Amino acid sequence: MTYCSQKPSDARVNESFVLRKAKQMAAESAKRLVSEGHARSEAMETSTTLPLQEHEQPKWTWSLNLAGFGATIGAAVPIGYCTGVVNSPAVHMRAWCQQTLKARYDWELTDGALELLWSAVVSIFLVGGAVGSVTGAAIANKFGRRGSFYICGVLLLLGSIFFYICRPLNSVELLLLGRLLVGLAGGLITACMPMYHSELAALSQRSKLAPLCPMGLTVGVVVSQICSLQSVLGTAEHWHVALAICGIFVVVCYAPFKWYPESPKWLYIVKGRKQQAAQQLQQLRGYAADSEALQAELNEMEQEAKVESEPATFLQVLRNPQLRLPLIIVCAYLGGQQLSGINAIFYYSVSIFRKAGLSAQAAEWANLGAGCLNLATSLLGPMLMERVNRRPLMSFSTFFCAVFLFLFAMLLEFIDAFSWFAIGCVACIFLYIFVFQFGLGPLPFFIGAELFEVAPRSAAMSLGSVVYWMCNLFIGMAFPTLQNAWGALVFLPFSINCLLLFLLTRRYLPETRGRDPSEVAPLVADGFKSKRSRQ
């Protein structure tokens, strides 16, 4: 054969040439494979990113702004107003109650009986809040999120009318009934409004709308402090006008009620009104009728509806082990907010300012200044919630609330030891209020809307709202007694409560900012074994 006739040197040359050629061909083949792989990768990336780039971004439409700010001013602000309006004119209201019962029924109330009656005037608002929270889930599911907002408006308007006419008609009963009605509205608001805002907003808009409910409550408290000043409407002749002012907010913001949108998720998932849901979604987002972004959101709702469309009951939520941890988080946050001492601080602040050397009038204005700081810090909520994750905000807020409450208790306990301790108490109050609004103030109200999907959301948030109002009632009834028994050390349990909330946040709260509840729910589905669900 021919290759046998070749010289050994020629064979080695040919072999070397063949090897070089083979290596060259292998290298070229590898380069082609790599370039083809890159091309395929780029094509895949293009195919996944182009649709996202082509999708319209949701707009801040007039409909969304109306629902967000109108509902807040028309419902959350009046509830906050009714929470704080009775503090300043309390002396005049108690005297009127005593005189009215004497004139109408010839009842001569003792000091103890008068104190019991006044406790009823204050606490019936909180009892109404708890009852309203219990019914919140059923009302939100039956009449819709918009319908529950309408019912709140009716209750608030009736309550403000009863406040206005109770003094001219000499009726303590109307005062009590008005307080009960606005309390019922308050329970519905805390249970339904965060859910309403969360379901109206797109994922990218949620962080700005979420803090509006707690911010409205804070605004209402500050407005009530101003209107109930002795130099404004907190006099013996005008206290009933001060109580009824909340009706103005209701009338103004409920006038355009026919233009308030309904939750598209409630329409689509709970009621199955798919066409109406698409129309509401288009109106809220500003999408075109053939928009791919609109269709993408509707597809997400369809997937969620396939999983579970029937609203969960209280028992179903309580018995479901996958919902146990998020339910504990919601209840602990809402109840823990009330047990953090914020209401007790405002209750005690005037006397602290007096001990710091301020006159009675100056202490009253300093208390208003503390309320204004609370409001000013709460206005940072939408910006903070949009830019900063929930976990670090809540961790920062609960930790430093615990620190400042502990320092406040110690300085107050030994306030006579050093002259500067009184100033230190004032500083602790203002610092506590400042850090409170970073997380512990706003976040508990809407964290449930970010942890729960649509089906169990209303029941879970109603349960959290019940805990909120019950803890509020407990503080209102027990704090004066505990304060008399423990003195300044009554603030130590508040500090411990904030520390426990800090530990709960660090260990179990998943990060919810920028995530759909369908992504968050699996992170807490393993209950207390879900220790790592943080990012």
Salt bridges, closest charged atoms under 4 A:
GLU56 OE1 - LYS59 NZ 3.50
ASP106 OD1 - LYS102 NZ 3.17
GLU108 OE1 - LYS102 NZ 3.19
GLU115 OE1 - ARG94 NH2 2.83
GLU173 OE1 - ARG104 NH1 3.79
GLU199 OE2 - ARG145 NH2 3.00
GLU199 OE2 - ARG457 NH1 2.88
GLU292 OE1 - HIS55 NE2 3.60
GLU297 OE2 - ARG285 NE 2.94
GLU302 OE1 - LYS274 NZ 3.14
GLU304 OE1 - LYS265 NZ 3.99
GLU386 OE2 - LYS208 NZ 3.72
GLU386 OE1 - ARG387 NH1 3.49
GLU450 OE2 - ARG390 NH2 2.73
